[in-house]
């Protein structure tokens, strides 16, 4: 990668974080939910936090009448667990 390409990628990432992504804080609620999910499924710690964050965002969307969240992850095991927890899930590798 060229230095110019690196700068462009970082600028695109900054743009996405500012205008396209909704960042979810790792709160006590997220950690408690991650703990519950890890007790139900064979999850690594950060996978549990990632799934808990998505699950809580999904619940909030449904509560406020918004469409369901789709959990996108390139890990078949994790997308399967997300589906078992009621999330729509999609693996981008299935579309290549």
C-alpha positions in Angstrom: 0.0 0.0 0.0 1.3 3.4 -0.8 1.4 6.2 1.8 -1.2 8.1 -0.2 -3.5 5.0 -0.3 -3.1 4.7 3.5 -4.1 8.3 4.0 -7.2 7.8 1.8 -8.2 4.7 3.7 -7.9 6.4 7.0 -9.9 9.4 5.7 -12.6 7.1 4.5 -12.7 5.3 7.9 -12.9 8.7 9.7 -15.8 9.7 7.4 -17.6 6.4 8.1 -17.2 6.7 11.9 -18.5 10.2 11.8 -21.4 9.9 9.3 -22.3 6.2 8.7 -21.7 4.2 11.8 -23.6 4.2 15.1 -21.1 3.5 17.7 -22.3 1.5 20.7 -20.6 2.1 24.1 -19.6 -0.9 26.1 -21.7 -0.4 29.1 -22.6 -2.5 32.1 -25.7 -3.6 30.2 -23.6 -4.8 27.2 -21.3 -6.7 29.5 -24.1 -8.3 31.4 -25.8 -9.3 28.2 -22.5 -10.6 26.8 -22.1 -12.7 30.0 -25.6 -14.2 29.5 -24.9 -15.0 25.8 -21.5 -16.6 26.7 -23.3 -18.8 29.2 -25.7 -20.0 26.5 -23.3 -20.4 23.7 -19.6 -21.2 23.1 -18.5 -17.6 22.6 -15.1 -15.9 22.9 -15.2 -12.8 25.1 -15.1 -10.2 22.4 -17.5 -12.2 20.2 -19.9 -12.1 23.1 -19.5 -8.3 23.5 -20.0 -7.8 19.7 -23.1 -10.0 19.7 -24.5 -8.4 22.9 -24.1 -5.0 21.3 -25.9 -6.0 18.2 -28.7 -7.9 20.1 -29.3 -4.8 22.3 -29.4 -2.5 19.3 -31.8 -4.9 17.6 -34.1 -4.9 20.6 -34.1 -1.1 20.7 -34.9 -0.9 17.0 -37.9 -3.2 17.4 -39.0 -1.4 20.5 -39.1 1.9 18.6 -40.8 0.5 15.5 -37.7 0.4 13.3 -36.9 -2.5 11.0 -34.8 -5.3 12.6 -31.0 -5.1 12.6 -29.0 -7.5 10.4 -25.9 -8.8 12.1 -23.2 -9.0 9.5 -20.2 -11.2 10.3 -17.8 -13.4 8.3 -17.8 -16.1 11.0 -20.4 -18.8 10.3 -20.4 -20.0 13.9 -21.1 -16.5 15.2 -23.8 -15.7 12.6 -25.4 -19.0 13.5 -25.5 -18.0 17.2 -26.8 -14.6 16.3 -29.7 -16.3 14.4 -30.3 -18.6 17.3 -30.7 -15.4 19.4 -33.3 -14.0 17.0 -31.2 -11.7 14.9 -31.2 -11.6 11.1 -27.6 -12.5 10.2 -25.6 -12.5 7.0 -22.1 -13.6 6.2 -20.6 -11.4 3.4 -18.5 -14.3 2.2 -21.7 -16.0 1.1 -22.0 -13.3 -1.6 -18.7 -13.5 -3.3 
